[in-house]
Amino acid sequence: MATSFAALAPLLAVVVGALAVMLLEAFLKRENKEYLGYISLLALAASGLLCVRAWGGRLSIFGGSLVLDKPAVLFCLAVAAAGFFVVLMSLTYLARQDMNHGEYYALLLLAIAGAMIMATSPNLIVVFLGLEVLSVASYALAGLKKADLKSAEAAVKYFLMGSFAGAFLVFGLALVYGATGSLEFEGIRNALVRTGGGAALGLAGWTGLALVIAGFGFKIALVPFHMWAPDVYEGAPTPVAAFFMIVPKLAGFALLFRFLAPLCASGGGYPILGRLIGAVAALTMIVGNVAALRQRNVKRLLAYSSIAQSGYLLLAVLSVDGTGLMYYFFAYLFMTAGAMSSVIALSRKGAEYVDMEDFAGLGFRYPWLSASLSLFLFSLAGFPPTGGFLAKFYVFSAAVRHGYVGLVIIAVLASLVSVYYYLRIVVLMYMKEPGTEIEIDPDNPALYLVIFLCVYGVVQMGVWPGNLLVFIRQAAAALF
């Protein structure tokens, strides 16, 4: 592993962009904040380019505390792409919803920087620092719609629940360090091997490991740590909700896979850990999909859908399927960003249409927007030939090969349940007369660019997945 400043470059580009946005906001004080969004896009594009330039190497800095290898490059590219989409969603939205605050873009970039730290560090202390950078910026983002009581409520709930999760995580880190003498991923695994598969790790060590997993489980909304997600996603500004659904999940699963997959790969050495992860995956898939059936608010419905998607991703961790996990990352990015962009498109100054009845008859008034939203919903449900279908196929197939047939049956049944609530929106758009006339403002080219790119991504990944799979397989081969 070569020590190089280039390992820090993608992260540094995002941080420099955040600092530039804060300084320009403080000194220029322009009423129109769109130029800050363009600076943010430039910083994210630069970060993505620097990631691409690092492909093929294994670079590190700070004594190996940050590592930029092929998997880390793909994780960071996915996070940067998600940030890019969210900024494009926000350019017009902020002015329409009286959220024209320049600090929005700085907080967004800092949250992305925290996610990149989580995805690239093999040290739990550094990971915790990245998690706190992501969390603190997210608390502020959730409450930036200052005139909306639901936004304030979302920020308070996120802060309180996040503080509890952070406390669990820190306590867990202390116990893990006391039991293993290390906070490096490799050091913890080696200590487990020395204790004969963890049998002599002791109650404190296993309690600490469980608390660490619970702390990260909160960020990615695994059951039973999911209670905050529907309320926060509903109350937060819609582009921020899209960010919450995508970026923390990508960073959290990148971290969990690097940390837990080698332990799961050891087969019978850690049966308790495997059973625990399997139970959490099953509960997450069941609770997320069943709870979504009762929702009348589309943002809450997509929030529970996001929880269920975490269960499918956890199957990839359990079966040590790096290829399936990374493929699902990119499919989930396009599906969720596209669906949330379509919801944002149904808005005008001072108003958002997020109730299910607001979608009635939409297919006849706005056919292209409705067709795009239908495609994203079909993909989330796992219909072929979309990226969501292949993503589930890869993950479920790997789980069957590793002997988790019962969990795959639960996952398939949970996916069948999801078909009902996804298709309910499609049925409303095409088979029901509108109750109220909804007028939306079509003058939002940046948002429609996101929808177009997401449509292309979902179709490309479903019909011609080969090009992306080449890079994903190379990254998966370099994971351990």
C-alpha positions as a Python dict, from the first residue, in 0.01 Angstrom:
ca = {
    (1, 'M'): (0, 0, 0),
    (2, 'A'): (155, 330, -114),
    (3, 'T'): (140, 637, 106),
    (4, 'S'): (28, 932, -104),
    (5, 'F'): (-146, 1266, -64),
    (6, 'A'): (-366, 1157, -357),
    (7, 'A'): (-559, 937, -110),
    (8, 'L'): (-689, 1256, 53),
    (9, 'A'): (-759, 1447, -269),
    (10, 'P'): (-1126, 1348, -331),
    (11, 'L'): (-1219, 1431, 29),
    (12, 'L'): (-1020, 1754, 20),
    (13, 'A'): (-1201, 1871, -296),
    (14, 'V'): (-1536, 1846, -116),
    (15, 'V'): (-1408, 2020, 200),
    (16, 'V'): (-1251, 2304, -3),
    (17, 'G'): (-1581, 2344, -184),
    (18, 'A'): (-1766, 2370, 150),
    (19, 'L'): (-1522, 2633, 277),
    (20, 'A'): (-1550, 2831, -47),
    (21, 'V'): (-1932, 2829, -21),
    (22, 'M'): (-1922, 2950, 341),
    (23, 'L'): (-1678, 3232, 265),
    (24, 'L'): (-1867, 3351, -43),
    (25, 'E'): (-2195, 3344, 147),
    (26, 'A'): (-2043, 3548, 430),
    (27, 'F'): (-1880, 3817, 215),
    (28, 'L'): (-2086, 3849, -105),
    (29, 'K'): (-2437, 3827, 50),
    (30, 'R'): (-2620, 3795, -284),
    (31, 'E'): (-2994, 3738, -275),
    (32, 'N'): (-2977, 3469, -544),
    (33, 'K'): (-2790, 3167, -400),
    (34, 'E'): (-2783, 2953, -714),
    (35, 'Y'): (-2418, 3038, -782),
    (36, 'L'): (-2329, 2859, -458),
    (37, 'G'): (-2499, 2550, -594),
    (38, 'Y'): (-2287, 2566, -908),
    (39, 'I'): (-1971, 2592, -696),
    (40, 'S'): (-2087, 2285, -504),
    (41, 'L'): (-2142, 2098, -830),
    (42, 'L'): (-1790, 2192, -938),
    (43, 'A'): (-1644, 2063, -609),
    (44, 'L'): (-1832, 1733, -639),
    (45, 'A'): (-1729, 1692, -1004),
    (46, 'A'): (-1366, 1755, -906),
    (47, 'S'): (-1394, 1497, -628),
    (48, 'G'): (-1536, 1241, -871),
    (49, 'L'): (-1259, 1310, -1123),
    (50, 'L'): (-992, 1266, -854),
    (51, 'C'): (-1154, 936, -755),
    (52, 'V'): (-1139, 815, -1115),
    (53, 'R'): (-770, 913, -1139),
    (54, 'A'): (-700, 700, -828),
    (55, 'W'): (-855, 386, -983),
    (56, 'G'): (-616, 95, -1001),
    (57, 'G'): (-399, 191, -704),
    (58, 'R'): (-415, 134, -331),
    (59, 'L'): (-327, 463, -166),
    (60, 'S'): (-326, 554, 201),
    (61, 'I'): (-246, 849, 424),
    (62, 'F'): (-221, 924, 797),
    (63, 'G'): (-64, 588, 875),
    (64, 'G'): (-336, 393, 695),
    (65, 'S'): (-626, 572, 867),
    (66, 'L'): (-765, 664, 524),
    (67, 'V'): (-735, 414, 238),
    (68, 'L'): (-833, 482, -123),
    (69, 'D'): (-850, 146, -299),
    (70, 'K'): (-1086, 30, -577),
    (71, 'P'): (-1386, -36, -347),
    (72, 'A'): (-1335, 300, -173),
    (73, 'V'): (-1319, 473, -513),
    (74, 'L'): (-1655, 323, -613),
    (75, 'F'): (-1812, 408, -277),
    (76, 'C'): (-1689, 768, -298),
    (77, 'L'): (-1807, 799, -659),
    (78, 'A'): (-2155, 683, -556),
    (79, 'V'): (-2164, 933, -268),
    (80, 'A'): (-2038, 1218, -491),
    (81, 'A'): (-2297, 1130, -758),
    (82, 'A'): (-2573, 1132, -495),
    (83, 'G'): (-2456, 1473, -373),
    (84, 'F'): (-2447, 1597, -733),
    (85, 'F'): (-2808, 1489, -787),
    (86, 'V'): (-2924, 1647, -459),
    (87, 'V'): (-2763, 1981, -546),
    (88, 'L'): (-2934, 1978, -886),
    (89, 'M'): (-3267, 1902, -716),
    (90, 'S'): (-3213, 2196, -481),
    (91, 'L'): (-3124, 2478, -722),
    (92, 'T'): (-3483, 2589, -787),
    (93, 'Y'): (-3648, 2418, -490),
    (94, 'L'): (-3476, 2639, -229),
    (95, 'A'): (-3605, 2965, -373),
    (96, 'R'): (-3958, 2827, -424),
    (97, 'Q'): (-3987, 2700, -67),
    (98, 'D'): (-3837, 3009, 102),
    (99, 'M'): (-3518, 2821, 194),
    (100, 'N'): (-3273, 3047, 14),
    (101, 'H'): (-2992, 2992, 265),
    (102, 'G'): (-2635, 2975, 137),
    (103, 'E'): (-2526, 2758, 426),
    (104, 'Y'): (-2742, 2477, 283),
    (105, 'Y'): (-2480, 2389, 24),
    (106, 'A'): (-2193, 2409, 273),
    (107, 'L'): (-2372, 2173, 512),
    (108, 'L'): (-2448, 1937, 226),
    (109, 'L'): (-2083, 1922, 120),
    (110, 'L'): (-1964, 1871, 478),
    (111, 'A'): (-2212, 1585, 522),
    (112, 'I'): (-2077, 1427, 201),
    (113, 'A'): (-1722, 1467, 335),
    (114, 'G'): (-1823, 1282, 652),
    (115, 'A'): (-1973, 1000, 443),
    (116, 'M'): (-1651, 972, 242),
    (117, 'I'): (-1447, 941, 562),
    (118, 'M'): (-1676, 659, 677),
    (119, 'A'): (-1639, 476, 346),
    (120, 'T'): (-1259, 500, 327),
    (121, 'S'): (-1131, 443, 681),
    (122, 'P'): (-1043, 102, 835),
    (123, 'N'): (-1020, 254, 1184),
    (124, 'L'): (-1333, 280, 1400),
    (125, 'I'): (-1223, 603, 1572),
    (126, 'V'): (-1177, 778, 1236),
    (127, 'V'): (-1506, 626, 1119),
    (128, 'F'): (-1675, 773, 1426),
    (129, 'L'): (-1533, 1118, 1343),
    (130, 'G'): (-1671, 1088, 990),
    (131, 'L'): (-2006, 976, 1127),
    (132, 'E'): (-2025, 1281, 1355),
    (133, 'V'): (-1938, 1519, 1069),
    (134, 'L'): (-2218, 1360, 865),
    (135, 'S'): (-2460, 1363, 1159),
    (136, 'V'): (-2411, 1721, 1279),
    (137, 'A'): (-2449, 1860, 927),
    (138, 'S'): (-2758, 1641, 877),
    (139, 'Y'): (-2928, 1769, 1193),
    (140, 'A'): (-2898, 2124, 1063),
    (141, 'L'): (-3012, 2029, 711),
    (142, 'A'): (-3328, 1865, 847),
    (143, 'G'): (-3438, 2190, 1013),
    (144, 'L'): (-3351, 2444, 742),
    (145, 'K'): (-3714, 2490, 638),
    (146, 'K'): (-3752, 2733, 925),
    (147, 'A'): (-4117, 2828, 871),
    (148, 'D'): (-4229, 2464, 874),
    (149, 'L'): (-4300, 2308, 1214),
    (150, 'K'): (-4257, 1958, 1071),
    (151, 'S'): (-3904, 2047, 961),
    (152, 'A'): (-3818, 2170, 1310),
    (153, 'E'): (-3969, 1853, 1458),
    (154, 'A'): (-3763, 1641, 1216),
    (155, 'A'): (-3441, 1817, 1320),
    (156, 'V'): (-3513, 1771, 1692),
    (157, 'K'): (-3604, 1403, 1653),
    (158, 'Y'): (-3299, 1336, 1438),
    (159, 'F'): (-3072, 1513, 1687),
    (160, 'L'): (-3210, 1331, 1993),
    (161, 'M'): (-3209, 986, 1834),
    (162, 'G'): (-2871, 1047, 1675),
    (163, 'S'): (-2727, 1149, 2012),
    (164, 'F'): (-2848, 825, 2171),
    (165, 'A'): (-2702, 625, 1881),
    (166, 'G'): (-2371, 810, 1913),
    (167, 'A'): (-2358, 732, 2284),
    (168, 'F'): (-2421, 362, 2217),
    (169, 'L'): (-2148, 365, 1954),
    (170, 'V'): (-1887, 529, 2178),
    (171, 'F'): (-1962, 292, 2465),
    (172, 'G'): (-1941, 0, 2223),
    (173, 'L'): (-1604, 121, 2092),
    (174, 'A'): (-1470, 134, 2448),
    (175, 'L'): (-1583, -223, 2516),
    (176, 'V'): (-1446, -353, 2186),
    (177, 'Y'): (-1111, -189, 2250),
    (178, 'G'): (-1098, -332, 2601),
    (179, 'A'): (-1172, -683, 2471),
    (180, 'T'): (-951, -685, 2161),
    (181, 'G'): (-687, -416, 2222),
    (182, 'S'): (-752, -258, 1879),
    (183, 'L'): (-992, -36, 1690),
    (184, 'E'): (-854, -127, 1346),
    (185, 'F'): (-1079, -361, 1149),
    (186, 'E'): (-794, -605, 1091),
    (187, 'G'): (-681, -590, 1454),
    (188, 'I'): (-1032, -671, 1579),
    (189, 'R'): (-1062, -965, 1338),
    (190, 'N'): (-719, -1096, 1442),
    (191, 'A'): (-818, -1075, 1808),
    (192, 'L'): (-1132, -1277, 1736),
    (193, 'V'): (-922, -1540, 1562),
    (194, 'R'): (-681, -1556, 1858),
    (195, 'T'): (-973, -1617, 2096),
    (196, 'G'): (-1084, -1924, 1901),
    (197, 'G'): (-1366, -1779, 1691),
    (198, 'G'): (-1468, -1530, 1957),
    (199, 'A'): (-1555, -1786, 2224),
    (200, 'A'): (-1319, -1625, 2475),
    (201, 'L'): (-1405, -1267, 2379),
    (202, 'G'): (-1631, -1238, 2680),
    (203, 'L'): (-1964, -1076, 2744),
    (204, 'A'): (-1814, -725, 2737),
    (205, 'G'): (-1655, -778, 2397),
    (206, 'W'): (-1970, -915, 2235),
    (207, 'T'): (-2181, -644, 2400),
    (208, 'G'): (-1947, -382, 2259),
    (209, 'L'): (-1967, -534, 1912),
    (210, 'A'): (-2348, -536, 1933),
    (211, 'L'): (-2353, -170, 2041),
    (212, 'V'): (-2124, -72, 1752),
    (213, 'I'): (-2353, -250, 1504),
    (214, 'A'): (-2657, -83, 1667),
    (215, 'G'): (-2495, 260, 1636),
    (216, 'F'): (-2435, 213, 1266),
    (217, 'G'): (-2772, 42, 1227),
    (218, 'F'): (-2936, 367, 1335),
    (219, 'K'): (-2773, 556, 1048),
    (220, 'I'): (-2891, 310, 785),
    (221, 'A'): (-3236, 266, 946),
    (222, 'L'): (-3225, -103, 1029),
    (223, 'V'): (-3510, -242, 1240),
    (224, 'P'): (-3541, -189, 1538),
    (225, 'F'): (-3336, 133, 1503),
    (226, 'H'): (-3560, 277, 1232),
    (227, 'M'): (-3822, 466, 1436),
    (228, 'W'): (-3683, 809, 1352),
    (229, 'A'): (-3667, 766, 974),
    (230, 'P'): (-4030, 814, 856),
    (231, 'D'): (-4086, 1128, 1067),
    (232, 'V'): (-3750, 1280, 973),
    (233, 'Y'): (-3785, 1203, 601),
    (234, 'E'): (-4139, 1345, 598),
    (235, 'G'): (-4051, 1665, 785),
    (236, 'A'): (-3718, 1741, 616),
    (237, 'P'): (-3711, 1941, 291),
    (238, 'T'): (-3759, 1694, 6),
    (239, 'P'): (-3406, 1719, -143),
    (240, 'V'): (-3267, 1672, 208),
    (241, 'A'): (-3493, 1369, 257),
    (242, 'A'): (-3351, 1227, -68),
    (243, 'F'): (-3001, 1287, 69),
    (244, 'F'): (-3089, 1109, 396),
    (245, 'M'): (-3231, 811, 208),
    (246, 'I'): (-2919, 767, -5),
    (247, 'V'): (-2589, 899, 132),
    (248, 'P'): (-2587, 774, 496),
    (249, 'K'): (-2709, 436, 370),
    (250, 'L'): (-2430, 409, 112),
    (251, 'A'): (-2162, 509, 363),
    (252, 'G'): (-2304, 291, 640),
    (253, 'F'): (-2323, -24, 428),
    (254, 'A'): (-1977, 35, 281),
    (255, 'L'): (-1848, 45, 638),
    (256, 'L'): (-2052, -253, 763),
    (257, 'F'): (-1941, -467, 471),
    (258, 'R'): (-1571, -401, 530),
    (259, 'F'): (-1614, -460, 902),
    (260, 'L'): (-1857, -754, 918),
    (261, 'A'): (-1818, -945, 591),
    (262, 'P'): (-1484, -1109, 684),
    (263, 'L'): (-1642, -1231, 1009),
    (264, 'C'): (-1946, -1366, 823),
    (265, 'A'): (-1713, -1532, 570),
    (266, 'S'): (-1559, -1746, 842),
    (267, 'G'): (-1867, -1969, 843),
    (268, 'G'): (-1930, -2146, 1170),
    (269, 'G'): (-1676, -1942, 1366),
    (270, 'Y'): (-1932, -1673, 1450),
    (271, 'P'): (-2278, -1837, 1444),
    (272, 'I'): (-2425, -1587, 1690),
    (273, 'L'): (-2320, -1293, 1473),
    (274, 'G'): (-2464, -1455, 1159),
    (275, 'R'): (-2795, -1530, 1328),
    (276, 'L'): (-2815, -1177, 1466),
    (277, 'I'): (-2755, -1017, 1126),
    (278, 'G'): (-3001, -1257, 961),
    (279, 'A'): (-3273, -1174, 1216),
    (280, 'V'): (-3219, -798, 1170),
    (281, 'A'): (-3233, -837, 789),
    (282, 'A'): (-3559, -1033, 807),
    (283, 'L'): (-3722, -786, 1049),
    (284, 'T'): (-3609, -489, 838),
    (285, 'M'): (-3757, -634, 519),
    (286, 'I'): (-4085, -732, 685),
    (287, 'V'): (-4144, -420, 896),
    (288, 'G'): (-4042, -177, 621),
    (289, 'N'): (-4273, -327, 361),
    (290, 'V'): (-4571, -397, 587),
    (291, 'A'): (-4562, -47, 743),
    (292, 'A'): (-4549, 110, 396),
    (293, 'L'): (-4889, -43, 313),
    (294, 'R'): (-5068, 198, 548),
    (295, 'Q'): (-4906, 522, 430),
    (296, 'R'): (-5098, 799, 256),
    (297, 'N'): (-4803, 1039, 238),
    (298, 'V'): (-4566, 951, -48),
    (299, 'K'): (-4256, 1072, 139),
    (300, 'R'): (-4341, 845, 433),
    (301, 'L'): (-4412, 559, 193),
    (302, 'L'): (-4069, 603, 31),
    (303, 'A'): (-3917, 627, 380),
    (304, 'Y'): (-4050, 282, 474),
    (305, 'S'): (-3947, 157, 130),
    (306, 'S'): (-3595, 281, 205),
    (307, 'I'): (-3599, 86, 534),
    (308, 'A'): (-3698, -231, 346),
    (309, 'Q'): (-3417, -173, 94),
    (310, 'S'): (-3173, -175, 388),
    (311, 'G'): (-3286, -530, 463),
    (312, 'Y'): (-3204, -642, 109),
    (313, 'L'): (-2862, -476, 130),
    (314, 'L'): (-2795, -648, 463),
    (315, 'L'): (-2842, -982, 286),
    (316, 'A'): (-2540, -895, 69),
    (317, 'V'): (-2334, -829, 383),
    (318, 'L'): (-2441, -1160, 536),
    (319, 'S'): (-2354, -1357, 222),
    (320, 'V'): (-2026, -1162, 167),
    (321, 'D'): (-2143, -1055, -178),
    (322, 'G'): (-1936, -747, -261),
    (323, 'T'): (-2044, -747, -626),
    (324, 'G'): (-2414, -760, -542),
    (325, 'L'): (-2379, -495, -272),
    (326, 'M'): (-2205, -243, -498),
    (327, 'Y'): (-2440, -311, -787),
    (328, 'Y'): (-2737, -258, -554),
    (329, 'F'): (-2572, 68, -437),
    (330, 'F'): (-2583, 220, -784),
    (331, 'A'): (-2930, 84, -867),
    (332, 'Y'): (-3064, 218, -536),
    (333, 'L'): (-2900, 556, -606),
    (334, 'F'): (-3076, 595, -942),
    (335, 'M'): (-3412, 456, -823),
    (336, 'T'): (-3437, 667, -508),
    (337, 'A'): (-3295, 989, -653),
    (338, 'G'): (-3531, 955, -950),
    (339, 'A'): (-3839, 888, -736),
    (340, 'M'): (-3767, 1178, -501),
    (341, 'S'): (-3693, 1409, -797),
    (342, 'S'): (-4032, 1320, -941),
    (343, 'V'): (-4194, 1411, -608),
    (344, 'I'): (-4005, 1744, -606),
    (345, 'A'): (-4127, 1812, -961),
    (346, 'L'): (-4483, 1806, -822),
    (347, 'S'): (-4435, 2133, -640),
    (348, 'R'): (-4468, 2502, -691),
    (349, 'K'): (-4387, 2809, -488),
    (350, 'G'): (-4489, 2755, -128),
    (351, 'A'): (-4657, 2419, -192),
    (352, 'E'): (-4565, 2052, -225),
    (353, 'Y'): (-4798, 1772, -330),
    (354, 'V'): (-4708, 1459, -136),
    (355, 'D'): (-5048, 1309, -49),
    (356, 'M'): (-5145, 996, -242),
    (357, 'E'): (-5461, 1159, -375),
    (358, 'D'): (-5254, 1437, -530),
    (359, 'F'): (-5121, 1180, -780),
    (360, 'A'): (-5467, 1091, -913),
    (361, 'G'): (-5493, 1152, -1287),
    (362, 'L'): (-5135, 1273, -1312),
    (363, 'G'): (-5058, 1034, -1598),
    (364, 'F'): (-5288, 1227, -1834),
    (365, 'R'): (-5180, 1579, -1739),
    (366, 'Y'): (-4803, 1521, -1711),
    (367, 'P'): (-4736, 1201, -1907),
    (368, 'W'): (-4354, 1213, -1918),
    (369, 'L'): (-4318, 1285, -1549),
    (370, 'S'): (-4567, 1011, -1462),
    (371, 'A'): (-4393, 760, -1690),
    (372, 'S'): (-4058, 835, -1527),
    (373, 'L'): (-4200, 797, -1175),
    (374, 'S'): (-4367, 470, -1278),
    (375, 'L'): (-4034, 338, -1405),
    (376, 'F'): (-3863, 418, -1074),
    (377, 'L'): (-4143, 251, -878),
    (378, 'F'): (-4129, -60, -1099),
    (379, 'S'): (-3754, -76, -1041),
    (380, 'L'): (-3791, -39, -664),
    (381, 'A'): (-4042, -325, -673),
    (382, 'G'): (-3797, -540, -873),
    (383, 'F'): (-3973, -565, -1209),
    (384, 'P'): (-3760, -664, -1510),
    (385, 'P'): (-3593, -527, -1715),
    (386, 'T'): (-3487, -257, -1467),
    (387, 'G'): (-3177, -208, -1255),
    (388, 'G'): (-3374, -292, -941),
    (389, 'F'): (-3459, -637, -1077),
    (390, 'L'): (-3098, -728, -1151),
    (391, 'A'): (-2979, -583, -819),
    (392, 'K'): (-3220, -805, -626),
    (393, 'F'): (-3138, -1103, -848),
    (394, 'Y'): (-2764, -1074, -776),
    (395, 'V'): (-2811, -1030, -400),
    (396, 'F'): (-3072, -1306, -364),
    (397, 'S'): (-2871, -1549, -579),
    (398, 'A'): (-2558, -1500, -367),
    (399, 'A'): (-2760, -1552, -48),
    (400, 'V'): (-2900, -1881, -182),
    (401, 'R'): (-2550, -2000, -274),
    (402, 'H'): (-2441, -1932, 85),
    (403, 'G'): (-2729, -2133, 229),
    (404, 'Y'): (-2963, -1852, 338),
    (405, 'V'): (-3264, -1996, 155),
    (406, 'G'): (-3510, -1908, 433),
    (407, 'L'): (-3403, -1543, 432),
    (408, 'V'): (-3433, -1527, 53),
    (409, 'I'): (-3787, -1664, 73),
    (410, 'I'): (-3869, -1388, 325),
    (411, 'A'): (-3706, -1131, 94),
    (412, 'V'): (-3907, -1249, -208),
    (413, 'L'): (-4233, -1243, -13),
    (414, 'A'): (-4150, -896, 123),
    (415, 'S'): (-4082, -780, -233),
    (416, 'L'): (-4422, -912, -339),
    (417, 'V'): (-4580, -706, -61),
    (418, 'S'): (-4398, -397, -190),
    (419, 'V'): (-4554, -442, -533),
    (420, 'Y'): (-4892, -343, -388),
    (421, 'Y'): (-4794, -5, -250),
    (422, 'Y'): (-4571, 88, -544),
    (423, 'L'): (-4838, -2, -799),
    (424, 'R'): (-5102, 180, -594),
    (425, 'I'): (-4934, 508, -696),
    (426, 'V'): (-4922, 399, -1061),
    (427, 'V'): (-5290, 302, -1053),
    (428, 'L'): (-5380, 642, -908),
    (429, 'M'): (-5185, 822, -1181),
    (430, 'Y'): (-5343, 634, -1471),
    (431, 'M'): (-5676, 491, -1353),
    (432, 'K'): (-5837, 754, -1132),
    (433, 'E'): (-5981, 1094, -1209),
    (434, 'P'): (-5806, 1384, -1033),
    (435, 'G'): (-5984, 1519, -727),
    (436, 'T'): (-5807, 1856, -743),
    (437, 'E'): (-5632, 2034, -1027),
    (438, 'I'): (-5258, 2048, -960),
    (439, 'E'): (-5054, 2311, -1139),
    (440, 'I'): (-4679, 2264, -1133),
    (441, 'D'): (-4407, 2492, -1262),
    (442, 'P'): (-4221, 2316, -1546),
    (443, 'D'): (-3932, 2567, -1544),
    (444, 'N'): (-3678, 2353, -1359),
    (445, 'P'): (-3419, 2219, -1608),
    (446, 'A'): (-3172, 2102, -1342),
    (447, 'L'): (-3437, 1883, -1179),
    (448, 'Y'): (-3545, 1732, -1511),
    (449, 'L'): (-3180, 1658, -1587),
    (450, 'V'): (-3168, 1448, -1268),
    (451, 'I'): (-3483, 1261, -1371),
    (452, 'F'): (-3340, 1196, -1719),
    (453, 'L'): (-3007, 1070, -1580),
    (454, 'C'): (-3186, 844, -1332),
    (455, 'V'): (-3413, 703, -1604),
    (456, 'Y'): (-3105, 632, -1814),
    (457, 'G'): (-2927, 473, -1517),
    (458, 'V'): (-3220, 245, -1425),
    (459, 'V'): (-3265, 128, -1787),
    (460, 'Q'): (-2891, 93, -1851),
    (461, 'M'): (-2840, -117, -1538),
    (462, 'G'): (-3137, -337, -1623),
    (463, 'V'): (-3067, -397, -1992),
    (464, 'W'): (-2691, -345, -2040),
    (465, 'P'): (-2525, -401, -1701),
    (466, 'G'): (-2197, -536, -1837),
    (467, 'N'): (-1993, -214, -1846),
    (468, 'L'): (-2059, -126, -1483),
    (469, 'L'): (-2018, -486, -1368),
    (470, 'V'): (-1661, -495, -1502),
    (471, 'F'): (-1556, -221, -1259),
    (472, 'I'): (-1769, -356, -974),
    (473, 'R'): (-1613, -702, -1001),
    (474, 'Q'): (-1265, -555, -1002),
    (475, 'A'): (-1349, -359, -688),
    (476, 'A'): (-1511, -660, -519),
    (477, 'A'): (-1200, -869, -587),
    (478, 'A'): (-989, -606, -410),
    (479, 'L'): (-1208, -579, -100),
    (480, 'F'): (-1005, -810, 129),
}
